[in-house]
Amino acid sequence: MDYCIESVERHGGVVANASKSGLLVYLPEPIFVGSLLKIELLFVKGSELNSIGATAKVVWSDLAPKEIGGEYRYGLRFESFQEGDLRKLRKLLTEVTETHGR
């Protein structure tokens, strides 16, 4: 996952869990609850690199960084998607659920 906060500079993060309404992510910096992030979820399908673009709001945080990697944990709620990307997210989640039986 790539993200930026009110700037052009992009940072990388890790998605730990995803749903149709939001994400659990690990990011390398402290961010305030209520902040809006422009995010790009990157995933491989077959041999192609794909992405989903969205705006998400930080709705909760665990500001104590993990001891390994110094990452911060956040709950993000999707606010909006780039055109067609909500459909891509739903399809991806369905495929992952069917593949992993969850």
Protein Blocks (a to p, Z undefined) as FASTA:
>chain_A
ZZdehiabdcddddfbdcfkbccdddfbdcdehiacdddddddehjaccddddddddfbd
cfbccfehpiacdddddfbdcehklmmmmmmmmmmmmmnoZZ
